[in-house]
Amino acid sequence: MNTDLPAAAPPPPPAEPLGRRIWRHPLTALVTGLATFAATAVLASFAVRYLPEGPVAAIVGTLLTIGLLFAAYKLVIRRLGRHRHDDLPLRGALRDSMAGVALAAVLMSAIVGVAALAGVYRIVGPGTTSDAVELVFQAGLFAAFVEEVLFRGILFRWVEEWAGSIVAMAVSALAFGAAHLANDNASWLAALAIALEAGLMLGAAYMLTRSLWLAIGIHFGWNVVQGLVWDVPVSGFPLRGLVDARLEGPALLTGGAFGLEASVIAMVLAGATGAWLLTRAVRAGQLIPLGGLRRVSPASG
């Protein structure tokens, strides 16, 4: 007769303390991340205000702000939440960011090309390099890094963990579009266009790679190529580029004073690019369903 007794089932793991559950909740991580971002921005603004005006100050101020935010991300933001993950890994940073710049350069050049074929964009002469520093460092590096950390690295990330990818895409895209309402020559139509084209494209780039570098590269290339190369207003700001160009015609095709970003041309081409990136992300298994990752075991980190 077999007298062996079945092995006793292991005891269930102890319940996580309430305070720890609250601290590791995605919404707590979101609020803490936003507070860290805001504190870093205030610190950077105090440091930058003592720099003299001019190109050197623009370069130093941009690099200082990016450096402080990068440090804040590495020290605090990436450690928040239940599912810890580094969205700014050094490995692959150059490759992904350069891929993003190349994609944006081709896309923006295609948008300008379609506008030229439609007769609403024309080059009238040579331009200038007088706004090159502002375009590369402030409209380019500063906007790309700071805005991607905020809208994708913080807002998208923890809304997605809490509620899923679709909700995160909608929330981050609408917030990104609304943030542009404060820009020169902005309108509700322009903000909606930014949400539909850039919000989708940049959110999908983040989903596909689970890193911010591709999105940062796209954002940088989009702003610099349209402003510096083609002399198109950057999100409503009429900066001078390497050529002297004119946008003339129906606002539906030119985007009006806001620039081509508010045109149907950009909405179609950039929207299609965003849909392509999103399709790739879904096929790669990067779509988090509604309800998020709240019931998934915590990742180590």
C-alpha positions as CSV (number, residue, x, y, z in Angstrom):
1,M,0.0,0.0,0.0
2,N,1.3,3.4,-1.0
3,T,1.5,5.5,2.2
4,D,3.1,8.6,0.5
5,L,1.1,11.7,1.2
6,P,0.7,14.3,-1.6
7,A,3.0,17.3,-1.3
8,A,1.5,20.2,0.4
9,A,0.7,23.2,-1.8
10,P,3.0,26.2,-1.3
11,P,1.4,28.9,0.8
12,P,0.1,31.9,-1.2
13,P,2.5,34.9,-1.3
14,P,1.8,37.5,1.3
15,A,-0.4,40.3,0.2
16,E,1.4,43.4,-0.8
17,P,1.0,46.2,1.8
18,L,-1.6,48.8,0.8
19,G,0.9,51.7,0.9
20,R,3.3,49.9,-1.4
21,R,0.4,49.1,-3.8
22,I,-0.6,52.7,-3.9
23,W,3.0,53.8,-4.5
24,R,3.5,51.4,-7.4
25,H,0.2,52.1,-9.0
26,P,0.5,53.6,-12.5
27,L,-1.5,56.7,-11.6
28,T,0.9,57.4,-8.7
29,A,3.8,56.9,-11.0
30,L,2.2,59.3,-13.5
31,V,1.7,62.0,-10.9
32,T,5.2,61.5,-9.5
33,G,6.7,61.6,-12.9
34,L,4.9,64.8,-13.8
35,A,6.0,66.4,-10.6
36,T,9.6,65.3,-11.2
37,F,9.4,66.7,-14.7
38,A,8.0,70.0,-13.4
39,A,10.6,70.4,-10.7
40,T,13.4,69.7,-13.2
41,A,11.9,72.3,-15.6
42,V,11.8,74.9,-12.9
43,L,15.4,74.2,-11.9
44,A,16.5,74.4,-15.5
45,S,14.6,77.7,-16.0
46,F,16.4,79.2,-13.0
47,A,19.8,78.2,-14.4
48,V,19.1,79.3,-17.9
49,R,17.8,82.8,-16.9
50,Y,21.3,83.9,-15.9
51,L,22.7,83.1,-19.3
52,P,23.2,86.1,-21.6
53,E,21.0,86.3,-24.7
54,G,22.5,85.0,-28.0
55,P,23.3,81.8,-29.9
56,V,25.7,80.5,-27.3
57,A,23.1,80.9,-24.6
58,A,20.6,79.0,-26.7
59,I,23.0,76.1,-27.2
60,V,24.1,76.0,-23.5
61,G,20.5,76.4,-22.2
62,T,19.2,73.6,-24.4
63,L,22.0,71.2,-23.5
64,L,21.8,72.1,-19.8
65,T,18.0,71.5,-19.8
66,I,18.3,68.2,-21.6
67,G,21.1,67.1,-19.3
68,L,19.1,67.9,-16.1
69,L,16.0,66.1,-17.5
70,F,18.1,63.1,-18.6
71,A,19.5,62.9,-15.1
72,A,16.1,63.2,-13.5
73,Y,14.8,60.5,-15.8
74,K,17.6,58.1,-15.0
75,L,17.6,58.8,-11.2
76,V,13.8,59.0,-10.6
77,I,11.4,58.6,-13.4
78,R,12.5,55.2,-14.8
79,R,12.3,53.7,-11.3
80,L,8.7,54.6,-10.8
81,G,5.7,52.2,-11.1
82,R,5.4,48.4,-10.9
83,H,6.8,47.6,-14.3
84,R,10.2,49.4,-14.3
85,H,11.7,50.1,-17.7
86,D,14.3,52.5,-19.1
87,D,12.9,54.4,-22.0
88,L,16.2,56.2,-22.6
89,P,18.7,53.3,-22.9
90,L,22.1,54.3,-24.2
91,R,22.4,51.1,-26.3
92,G,20.8,51.8,-29.6
93,A,20.2,55.4,-28.9
94,L,22.2,56.7,-31.9
95,R,20.8,54.1,-34.3
96,D,17.1,54.7,-33.4
97,S,17.4,58.5,-33.3
98,M,19.1,58.7,-36.6
99,A,16.5,56.3,-38.1
100,G,13.8,58.7,-36.8
101,V,15.6,61.8,-38.3
102,A,15.8,60.0,-41.7
103,L,12.2,59.0,-41.6
104,A,11.1,62.5,-40.7
105,A,13.3,64.1,-43.4
106,V,11.8,61.9,-46.1
107,L,8.2,62.4,-44.8
108,M,8.5,66.2,-44.5
109,S,10.2,66.5,-47.9
110,A,7.3,64.5,-49.4
111,I,4.8,66.8,-47.8
112,V,6.6,69.8,-49.2
113,G,6.8,68.1,-52.5
114,V,3.1,67.5,-52.7
115,A,2.4,71.1,-51.7
116,A,4.7,72.2,-54.5
117,L,2.9,70.0,-57.0
118,A,-0.4,71.5,-55.8
119,G,1.0,75.0,-56.4
120,V,0.8,76.2,-52.8
121,Y,4.5,76.0,-52.0
122,R,7.3,77.7,-54.0
123,I,10.9,78.7,-53.4
124,V,11.5,82.3,-54.4
125,G,15.2,82.7,-53.6
126,P,18.1,81.8,-51.2
127,G,17.6,81.9,-47.5
128,T,19.7,82.5,-44.5
129,T,21.4,80.8,-41.6
130,S,20.4,83.4,-39.1
131,D,17.8,81.2,-37.4
132,A,19.8,77.9,-37.7
133,V,20.8,77.8,-34.0
134,E,17.3,78.3,-32.9
135,L,15.9,75.7,-35.3
136,V,18.5,73.0,-34.5
137,F,18.8,73.5,-30.7
138,Q,15.5,75.0,-29.6
139,A,12.9,73.9,-32.1
140,G,14.9,70.8,-32.7
141,L,16.8,69.3,-29.8
142,F,14.9,71.0,-27.0
143,A,11.4,70.4,-28.3
144,A,12.1,66.8,-29.3
145,F,13.7,65.6,-26.1
146,V,11.7,67.6,-23.6
147,E,8.3,67.0,-25.2
148,E,8.9,63.3,-25.9
149,V,9.9,62.6,-22.3
150,L,6.8,64.4,-21.1
151,F,4.2,63.1,-23.6
152,R,5.5,59.7,-24.4
153,G,7.9,58.8,-21.6
154,I,5.6,59.9,-18.8
155,L,2.0,60.5,-20.0
156,F,1.7,57.7,-22.6
157,R,3.7,55.2,-20.5
158,W,1.7,55.2,-17.4
159,V,-1.7,55.8,-18.9
160,E,-0.9,52.7,-21.1
161,E,0.1,50.6,-18.1
162,W,-3.1,51.6,-16.3
163,A,-5.7,51.6,-19.2
164,G,-4.0,50.1,-22.3
165,S,-2.4,51.3,-25.5
166,I,-5.6,52.7,-27.2
167,V,-6.4,55.0,-24.3
168,A,-2.8,56.1,-23.9
169,M,-2.6,56.9,-27.6
170,A,-5.8,59.0,-27.4
171,V,-4.9,60.8,-24.2
172,S,-1.3,61.6,-25.1
173,A,-2.1,62.7,-28.7
174,L,-4.9,65.0,-27.6
175,A,-2.7,66.5,-24.8
176,F,0.1,67.0,-27.3
177,G,-2.2,68.7,-29.8
178,A,-3.7,70.9,-27.1
179,A,-0.2,72.0,-25.9
180,H,0.3,73.6,-29.3
181,L,-2.7,75.9,-28.8
182,A,-0.4,78.3,-27.1
183,N,1.8,78.6,-30.2
184,D,1.8,81.6,-32.6
185,N,-1.0,81.4,-35.2
186,A,-2.5,78.3,-33.5
187,S,-6.1,77.2,-33.9
188,W,-8.3,74.3,-32.8
189,L,-7.9,72.8,-36.3
190,A,-4.1,73.1,-36.1
191,A,-4.2,71.4,-32.6
192,L,-6.4,68.6,-34.0
193,A,-4.0,68.1,-36.9
194,I,-1.0,67.9,-34.6
195,A,-2.9,65.3,-32.5
196,L,-3.9,63.2,-35.5
197,E,-0.6,63.2,-37.3
198,A,2.3,63.8,-34.8
199,G,0.5,62.3,-31.8
200,L,-0.3,59.1,-33.6
201,M,3.1,58.8,-35.3
202,L,5.2,59.5,-32.2
203,G,3.1,57.4,-29.9
204,A,3.4,54.5,-32.4
205,A,7.1,55.0,-32.6
206,Y,7.3,54.6,-28.9
207,M,5.1,51.5,-28.9
208,L,7.1,49.9,-31.6
209,T,10.5,50.3,-29.9
210,R,9.6,50.7,-26.2
211,S,12.2,53.5,-26.3
212,L,12.0,57.2,-26.7
213,W,14.9,57.5,-29.2
214,L,13.0,56.8,-32.4
215,A,10.3,59.3,-31.4
216,I,12.9,61.9,-30.4
217,G,14.6,61.5,-33.8
218,I,11.3,61.8,-35.7
219,H,10.4,64.9,-33.7
220,F,13.8,66.5,-34.2
221,G,13.9,65.7,-37.9
222,W,10.3,66.9,-38.5
223,N,10.9,70.3,-37.0
224,V,14.4,71.0,-38.4
225,V,13.7,69.8,-41.9
226,Q,10.5,71.8,-42.3
227,G,12.0,74.9,-40.8
228,L,15.7,74.9,-41.7
229,V,15.6,73.1,-45.0
230,W,12.3,74.1,-46.5
231,D,11.5,77.4,-44.7
232,V,8.1,76.3,-43.5
233,P,6.7,77.6,-40.2
234,V,7.4,75.2,-37.3
235,S,4.1,74.7,-35.5
236,G,3.1,78.3,-36.1
237,F,6.5,80.0,-35.6
238,P,7.8,81.6,-38.9
239,L,11.6,80.9,-38.6
240,R,13.9,81.6,-41.6
241,G,15.4,78.6,-43.5
242,L,18.1,77.9,-46.0
243,V,15.7,78.9,-48.8
244,D,13.2,81.7,-49.0
245,A,9.8,80.0,-49.6
246,R,6.2,81.0,-49.8
247,L,3.0,79.2,-48.9
248,E,0.1,80.7,-50.8
249,G,-3.3,79.2,-51.5
250,P,-6.2,77.6,-49.7
251,A,-5.6,77.1,-46.0
252,L,-6.7,73.5,-46.3
253,L,-3.6,72.9,-48.4
254,T,-1.2,75.3,-46.8
255,G,-2.2,75.1,-43.2
256,G,-2.5,78.9,-43.1
257,A,-0.2,80.9,-40.9
258,F,0.4,77.8,-38.7
259,G,2.2,76.0,-41.6
260,L,2.0,72.8,-43.4
261,E,1.5,70.8,-40.2
262,A,-2.1,72.1,-40.2
263,S,-2.7,71.1,-43.8
264,V,-4.7,68.1,-45.2
265,I,-1.5,67.1,-47.0
266,A,0.4,66.6,-43.7
267,M,-2.6,65.0,-42.1
268,V,-2.9,62.3,-44.8
269,L,0.8,61.6,-45.3
270,A,1.9,61.8,-41.6
271,G,-1.3,60.0,-40.6
272,A,-0.5,57.2,-43.0
273,T,3.0,57.0,-41.6
274,G,1.7,56.8,-38.1
275,A,-0.8,54.1,-39.1
276,W,2.1,52.1,-40.6
277,L,4.2,52.4,-37.5
278,L,1.2,51.4,-35.3
279,T,0.5,48.4,-37.5
280,R,4.1,47.3,-37.1
281,A,3.9,47.7,-33.3
282,V,0.7,45.6,-33.1
283,R,2.2,42.9,-35.3
284,A,5.2,42.9,-32.9
285,G,2.9,42.2,-30.0
286,Q,3.3,45.7,-28.4
287,L,-0.4,46.5,-28.1
288,I,-1.4,46.5,-24.4
289,P,-5.2,45.7,-24.1
290,L,-7.8,47.8,-22.4
291,G,-7.2,47.5,-18.6
292,G,-3.5,47.8,-19.0
293,L,-0.9,45.8,-17.0
294,R,-2.4,46.1,-13.6
295,R,-2.8,42.3,-13.2
296,V,0.5,41.3,-14.7
297,S,3.3,40.2,-12.3
298,P,5.7,43.0,-11.5
299,A,8.9,43.1,-13.6
300,S,12.2,43.2,-11.9
301,G,14.2,46.4,-12.1
